[in-house]
Structures are given as structure tokens and as C-alpha cells.
Amino acid sequence: MMRSLIQFVQDGMRGVAALDSEGKAWRLDDTPSTLALAADALSSGAQMAVLAETRQAEEIHLAQVTLLAPIDHPDPAHLLVSGTGLTHLGSAEGRDKMHKAAAAGDQLTDSMRMFLTGLEGGKPPTGAAGVQPEWFYKGDGDILVPSGQALGLPCFAGDGGEEPEIAGVYLIGANGAPLRLGFVLGNEFSDHVTERQNYLLLAHSKLRQAGIGPELLLGELPGRITGVSRILRGNAVVWEKPFLSGESNMSHSIANLEHHHFKYTPFRRPGDLHVHFFGTATLSFSDGIAAQPGDTFEIEADAFQLPLRNILEASTDEGVISVKAL
């Protein structure tokens, strides 16, 4: 059974391929996009992985194609990118510090209170709603940057830092029901300097591009995921650290995160796509690292066969944006 899907361009033509357990890529017949495959699966009542298996054609070689993001929409405005924070347990040392801080009473920050409520009520019984997590908006489909392309650092940004995460990918069915297509490896690129100035600036700090890995992992997400996040400056590794994800390493269940996103009616508009980031506990910024233009963010995880790599690139200064009355 095929475990993941990729989208690619070869000789000017788009296509979709399935990766098997050995990492071999097999082009799918009659499948111009992942969204088209999902629509066909929905109309036929078949699972995407099963439908992909029936369309398997010849092997393609990844070195001979250009990899795209594994999901996109013909109209990027119909792809919403969002995420949640304070959802991961982090290291044992980090948890210990948080529990010690719990004794400080009214000295707890809002972030710490949010984290602790997630620990207490983020994994409700099946069919029940738990506490709601932090939620943020990042943008539409235009902000998703495929592996191998550059992440833009705005001229007004305090910094541009990586956040190695898993994100869920969803299609809203004709009846308004959200359908999970799979999971992707992501870099929920953010401005941590701006966020640290004042927590009320969190919304600004998240309005950035995001890196998205080449694979759409089909089926259920493994309960335990281990990965490595690193920053390369030329050929030198300036920072590297393992990270953990999957529900066993999270304070919220994925079902709870999904409920608190899709409980909002505007997020269940038929035909829309969603990419929803699940959060992380590992940041180079926390270790005093400041990424520089020209650095490469590299993220890999054991649930995915292909890594995510993006170069940090300074964006053009557009100056002050003025508005004229019409």
C-alpha cells in the first residue's frame, strides 16, 4: 500500500505520484493534482490510498522532477492556513520547569495558564470536546512554500525563525463536513522577536510564509514522531536539535485541535482546503540563535521519507503602504 503522495512537474506537465515504503515514486494515471484525487475518492467512496493504488503507473525518479507542495488549490484564496500553539509537552526539563512555575500562583503568564489547561483537558474522551487551544491565522494558499524554495524575511520583521511541526490537510465536503486528507511536515515560520515584545503581537508574528514538506502522509498519524531540526550556514551546521511530535508527545489530542478549528461555521465552506499546524516545542530562537538571510532550514522526521529544506531570503522593502480614497 502506498504511504504518501507527492505533486511534481516534469517536462512542463504536472502530476501526482505515490511513494511506497522503499521510497520509490510511482506516477498516478488520470490524476493532475492531489485535490483531484481527493475529489474522485470522495465521489467514489474509496479511500485515497486505495484509489492511488489502482492508478499506479510507471516509476519516476525524484531527481528528474521538480517537487511541488503536496496540496494546493486552483484559487489560493480557498486554502486557509492556520495553527495552534502550546500543544506539545516538550522535554522533561521543560515540563519540570512548568510544573514548578505552577506553584507561583498569580505569577503565571497567560501562556503558562494556556499550557496547563491543555495538560488538564486537552485530551477528552472520544466524542467529547476538551479545552480549546491557542489558535492563529497565517494566510491563504499563497503563503505555502514548497521544499527547495526560499522563505521570505519581511523588511519589517524582528526575525525569521523556524518551527518544525506536523500539519493536518483537510478538504471540506459538499455537505460541509471536514475530511482529513493526510498530514505534512512543515516549518511554521514565525517572527519570535515580535511575539516576545508583547503577547498581543502574536497575530502579527504569525503573518508569514510557511514551508511545507513534499509529502502528504496518508492514513493516521503515528502516535510518536521523532525528528531533527537544523540550521545550515553554508556547509556548517550552526544549530541542530531533535524534536518530538505525535499525540504521545502532545497535551492535546488531534481530534480536539480539529474540533476547535472546525467548530466555526466559516471554516466548513464546501470545496475549501485547510492546512492546520499542530504546534511544536523546539525552536532555535529559544537557544539564542538568530537565523540570517542565506541560512537553510532543514527539517526531517521519521514518519516522512523526504525532508523539508528552505533558504531564508530577505524580501524587498516596500516602504510605507499608503491608502487612497476612491
Beta strands, then each sheet from edge to edge (+ up, - down):
strand 1: 4-10
strand 2: 13-19
strand 3: 25-28
strand 4: 56-60
strand 5: 66-67
strand 6: 79-85
strand 7: 134-140
strand 8: 144-146
strand 9: 151-153
strand 10: 164-172
strand 11: 178-187
strand 12: 210-212
strand 13: 216-217
strand 14: 225-233
strand 15: 236-245
strand 16: 273-277
strand 17: 296-301
strand 18: 308-314
sheet 1: 4+ 3- 2+ 1- 5+
sheet 2: 4+ 3- 2+ 1- 13+
sheet 3: 7+ 6- 16- 10+ 11- 12+ 8+
sheet 4: 9+ 18+ 17- 14+ 15-
end
